Amino acid sequence: MRAFDLFCLPSYANEGVPQALMQAMACGLAVVSTPVGSIDEIVADGDTGVLVRPEDSTALREAIERLLGDEAQRRALGTRARARARERFGEGLMVDRMLAVFTEASARG
């Protein structure tokens, strides 16, 4: 993924929490996606990526072209995306959450 200029996930139907999207953000990529499922809980439009209407190929193309043509904006979105990914989905946080689940389960007997 680090060889990509940006990451695009144009989901249009049910979408949970796409792992590929979180991985792209963790790599510092600006993302273009749609506010489907939980995507808009991960991507903050205009801050960590760009969200377009589902099934709107024109808006999708325009967002991709705009970011490909503006390296500074693309890098800024990618930097904020990486920070958000680490803050919300970083390894330490995930381990802490898993340990809490295991601790709670073991306490129940």
Backbone torsions as a table, in degrees:
resi	resn	phi	psi	omega
1	MET	NA	-28.3	-176.8
2	ARG	-64.0	-15.8	177.8
3	ALA	-83.8	-11.4	-178.9
4	PHE	-74.7	152.2	172.0
5	ASP	-85.3	-32.6	175.1
6	LEU	-159.0	172.7	-178.5
7	PHE	-123.9	135.4	-178.2
8	CYS	-125.5	128.7	177.1
9	LEU	-133.1	88.7	-175.4
10	PRO	-86.8	62.5	-179.8
11	SER	-65.4	147.3	179.5
12	TYR	-132.9	-4.8	-178.9
13	ALA	-130.6	-158.6	-178.8
14	ASN	-54.2	130.2	-179.3
15	GLU	-145.8	125.1	178.2
16	GLY	-80.8	-116.8	176.7
17	VAL	-115.9	95.6	-174.3
18	PRO	-65.5	118.7	179.7
19	GLN	-62.2	-38.7	-179.3
20	ALA	-61.5	-36.3	179.0
21	LEU	-65.8	-45.2	179.0
22	MET	-65.6	-36.9	178.5
23	GLN	-66.2	-41.1	177.9
24	ALA	-61.8	-43.6	178.9
25	MET	-63.3	-41.4	179.5
26	ALA	-63.7	-25.6	176.1
27	CYS	-82.4	-2.9	178.7
28	GLY	83.1	26.7	179.1
29	LEU	-93.8	138.8	168.2
30	ALA	-68.2	142.9	-178.7
31	VAL	-121.2	148.3	171.4
32	VAL	-120.5	124.1	-177.9
33	SER	-150.8	-166.6	-179.1
34	THR	-125.6	152.3	-179.5
35	PRO	-82.8	62.7	-178.1
36	VAL	-110.0	138.9	-179.9
37	GLY	60.9	-128.1	-177.9
38	SER	-97.8	8.3	-177.0
39	ILE	-58.8	-41.4	-178.4
40	ASP	-73.4	-5.6	170.9
41	GLU	-85.7	-17.7	-179.6
42	ILE	-98.1	-47.4	-176.0
43	VAL	-99.7	122.1	175.2
44	ALA	-94.2	110.9	-175.6
45	ASP	-55.0	124.8	179.1
46	GLY	84.4	-10.3	-178.9
47	ASP	-111.7	-51.5	179.5
48	THR	-116.7	1.2	179.2
49	GLY	175.2	-170.4	179.8
50	VAL	-125.4	129.5	176.5
51	LEU	-108.6	135.7	177.4
52	VAL	-124.3	162.4	179.5
53	ARG	-62.4	139.7	176.9
54	PRO	-59.6	143.4	176.9
55	GLU	61.7	22.9	176.9
56	ASP	-107.6	87.6	-174.9
57	SER	-64.4	-30.3	178.6
58	THR	-67.1	-47.5	178.7
59	ALA	-63.8	-37.5	178.6
60	LEU	-63.0	-49.4	179.6
61	ARG	-60.0	-44.8	-178.7
62	GLU	-63.0	-40.4	179.1
63	ALA	-65.1	-43.1	178.9
64	ILE	-63.7	-48.0	-179.9
65	GLU	-61.4	-40.9	-179.5
66	ARG	-61.5	-44.7	-179.3
67	LEU	-71.6	-37.8	178.2
68	LEU	-64.7	-28.5	179.9
69	GLY	-88.1	-5.8	-176.9
70	ASP	-130.9	85.2	-176.4
71	GLU	-59.8	-38.5	-178.5
72	ALA	-62.7	-45.6	178.8
73	GLN	-66.0	-41.4	179.9
74	ARG	-60.2	-44.9	179.7
75	ARG	-67.1	-39.7	179.2
76	ALA	-63.5	-45.1	177.4
77	LEU	-61.5	-42.5	180.0
78	GLY	-63.6	-40.0	178.6
79	THR	-64.2	-44.7	178.7
80	ARG	-69.5	-33.4	177.1
81	ALA	-63.4	-43.5	179.1
82	ARG	-61.9	-44.2	179.9
83	ALA	-62.4	-42.9	179.4
84	ARG	-64.7	-41.4	179.2
85	ALA	-62.2	-43.9	179.3
86	ARG	-66.4	-39.8	-179.2
87	GLU	-65.9	-43.7	-173.2
88	ARG	-97.1	-25.0	-172.7
89	PHE	-134.9	16.9	-177.7
90	GLY	-64.4	159.2	-176.2
91	GLU	-56.8	-46.7	-178.9
92	GLY	-61.0	-43.0	178.8
93	LEU	-63.9	-42.7	-179.9
94	MET	-64.7	-40.8	178.3
95	VAL	-63.7	-44.2	178.3
96	ASP	-59.5	-42.2	179.5
97	ARG	-66.4	-40.4	178.8
98	MET	-65.3	-42.8	178.6
99	LEU	-61.7	-38.5	178.0
100	ALA	-63.2	-41.3	178.1
101	VAL	-64.3	-46.2	-179.9
102	PHE	-64.1	-40.7	178.7
103	THR	-62.8	-44.2	178.6
104	GLU	-64.3	-41.7	179.7
105	ALA	-65.2	-40.4	-179.3
106	SER	-71.6	-27.8	178.8
107	ALA	-71.1	-24.7	179.9
108	ARG	-77.2	-14.8	174.0
109	GLY	100.2	NA	NA
